[in-house]
């Protein structure tokens, strides 16, 4: 019987050693597989992230240049708001900033370098005056769009920053449809904004 116990102990020891060896081998294989998979995934994600970052930085470089346009003052507006309980009035000064065209500011041509010319070249027309004259043809329709938009609002809507921004966005869309692609509104600005 003693031999039987000793054989059982040896078999148990062999079995435990085999189990421990199997577990260690499975852990090592699992760690290696996880390492390879994670390394590949991380490498792919990092390269994708790096490409996206490069694209964004290129776009940011382009968008960092704030587009500056031409300011057109639409003047003061005094209008009724659409409050039901009490009559509320809005006094607001509105200006819009519209895009420039390539033809707005022509480069100055070299002045005549002829040898015997005693007269000077005629002064070039003021490009801003020409732009203002162009915008004056749209001014009645633009003013009407501003009046229609703002007078359809309540004082509560226009008292919040979000309400003002929504009105600016709507006015921008309305004016862009009036301009028909000739120019585009970059910004609408309220210089004075009083609700009474």
C-alpha positions in Angstrom: 0.0 0.0 0.0 2.8 2.3 0.7 4.0 1.8 -2.8 0.5 2.7 -4.1 0.5 5.9 -2.1 3.9 6.8 -3.4 2.9 6.1 -7.0 -0.2 8.2 -6.5 1.9 11.0 -5.0 4.2 10.8 -8.0 1.3 10.8 -10.5 -0.2 13.8 -8.6 3.1 15.6 -8.7 3.5 14.9 -12.4 -0.1 16.0 -13.0 0.4 19.3 -11.1 3.6 20.0 -12.9 1.9 19.3 -16.3 -1.0 21.6 -15.3 1.2 24.4 -14.1 3.4 24.0 -17.3 0.2 24.1 -19.5 -1.1 27.2 -17.7 2.3 29.0 -18.0 2.5 28.1 -21.7 -1.1 29.3 -22.3 -0.4 32.6 -20.4 2.7 33.2 -22.5 0.9 32.5 -25.8 -2.0 34.7 -24.7 0.4 37.6 -23.7 2.3 37.3 -27.0 -1.0 37.3 -29.0 -2.4 40.3 -27.1 0.9 42.2 -27.5 0.9 41.6 -31.3 -2.7 42.5 -31.7 -2.6 45.6 -29.5 0.7 46.8 -31.0 -0.9 46.5 -34.5 -4.1 48.3 -33.5 -2.2 51.1 -31.6 0.2 51.5 -34.6 -2.8 51.8 -37.0 -4.7 54.2 -34.7 -1.6 56.4 -34.2 -0.9 56.6 -37.9 -4.6 57.4 -38.6 -4.5 60.0 -35.8 -1.3 61.5 -37.1 -2.8 61.8 -40.6 -6.0 63.4 -39.2 -3.9 65.8 -37.1 -1.9 66.8 -40.2 -5.1 67.3 -42.2 -6.6 69.4 -39.4 -3.5 71.5 -39.0 -3.5 72.2 -42.8 -7.2 73.2 -42.6 -6.6 75.3 -39.5 -3.8 77.1 -41.3 -6.3 78.0 -44.0 -9.1 78.9 -41.7 -6.9 80.9 -39.3 -6.9 83.7 -41.9 -10.1 85.5 -40.9 -11.8 86.5 -44.1 -12.3 90.3 -44.0 -15.0 91.9 -46.1 -16.5 95.2 -46.8 -18.7 96.8 -44.1 -22.0 98.1 -45.3 -23.9 100.2 -42.7 -27.7 99.6 -43.0 -28.5 102.4 -40.6 -30.8 102.5 -37.6 -34.0 100.6 -37.3 -36.8 101.4 -34.9 -39.5 98.7 -35.0 -42.3 97.1 -33.0 -41.7 93.7 -31.6 -44.3 91.0 -31.7 -45.0 90.8 -27.9 -48.6 90.1 -27.1 -49.0 91.7 -23.7 -47.3 95.0 -24.0 -46.0 97.1 -26.9 -42.2 96.7 -27.1 -39.9 98.6 -29.4 -36.5 97.7 -30.7 -33.9 100.3 -31.7 -31.0 98.7 -33.4 -28.2 99.7 -35.7 -27.3 97.0 -38.2 -24.2 96.6 -40.4 -23.3 93.7 -42.6 -19.9 92.6 -43.8 -19.9 91.3 -47.4 -17.2 89.4 -49.3 -14.8 91.2 -51.6 -14.5 90.3 -55.3 -11.2 90.0 -57.1 -12.2 93.0 -59.3 -13.0 95.3 -56.3 -9.5 96.5 -55.8 -7.6 96.4 -59.1 -3.8 96.5 -58.8 -2.5 99.9 -59.7 -1.0 99.8 -63.1 2.4 101.3 -63.6 2.1 104.9 -64.3 3.0 105.9 -67.8 6.7 106.1 -68.1 6.8 107.9 -71.4 9.5 110.4 -71.8 7.7 113.6 -72.7 4.4 113.3 -70.9 3.6 116.5 -69.0 0.1 115.5 -67.7 -0.6 113.0 -64.9 -2.9 110.0 -65.2 -6.4 110.5 -64.1 -7.0 109.4 -60.5 -8.5 105.9 -60.2 -12.1 105.7 -59.0 -12.5 104.9 -55.4 -13.3 101.2 -55.2 -15.1 101.5 -51.9 -17.5 104.1 -53.4 -18.2 101.7 -56.3 -18.9 98.9 -53.9 -21.2 101.1 -51.8 -23.0 102.2 -55.0 -23.4 98.5 -55.9 -24.8 97.7 -52.5 -27.2 100.7 -52.5 -29.3 99.0 -55.2 -29.9 96.1 -52.8 -30.4 98.3 -49.7 -34.2 98.6 -49.7 -34.6 94.8 -50.0 -32.0 94.2 -47.4 -33.6 96.7 -45.0 -36.9 95.0 -45.6 -35.4 91.6 -44.8 -34.0 92.9 -41.5 -37.3 94.6 -40.5 -39.3 91.5 -41.3 -37.0 89.2 -39.4 -36.6 91.4 -36.3 -40.2 92.5 -36.0 -41.3 88.9 -36.0 -39.5 88.3 -32.8 -40.6 88.9 -29.2 -38.5 90.8 -26.7 -37.9 87.6 -24.8 -36.4 86.0 -27.9 -34.1 88.9 -28.6 -33.1 89.4 -25.0 -30.9 86.3 -25.1 -27.6 85.9 -26.8 -28.8 82.8 -28.6 -31.8 84.7 -29.8 -29.7 87.5 -31.2 -27.3 84.9 -32.9 -30.3 83.1 -34.4 -31.6 86.4 -35.8 -28.2 87.2 -37.2 -28.1 83.8 -38.9 -31.6 84.2 -40.4 -30.8 87.8 -41.6 -27.6 86.4 -43.2 -29.5 83.8 -45.1 -32.2 86.3 -46.2 -29.6 88.8 -47.4 -27.6 86.1 -49.2 -30.7 85.1 -51.1 -31.3 88.7 -52.1 -27.7 89.1 -53.3 -28.1 86.0 -55.4 -24.4 85.0 -55.3 -23.0 88.4 -56.3 -21.5 88.7 -52.9 -21.9 86.7 -49.7 -22.6 88.0 -46.2 -19.8 87.1 -43.8 -21.2 88.7 -40.6 -24.2 90.7 -39.4 -23.4 93.1 -36.6 -25.7 94.9 -34.2 -24.0 98.2 -33.2 -26.8 99.3 -30.9 -29.5 97.1 -29.4 -32.1 98.7 -27.2 -35.5 97.1 -26.3 -38.1 99.3 -24.6 
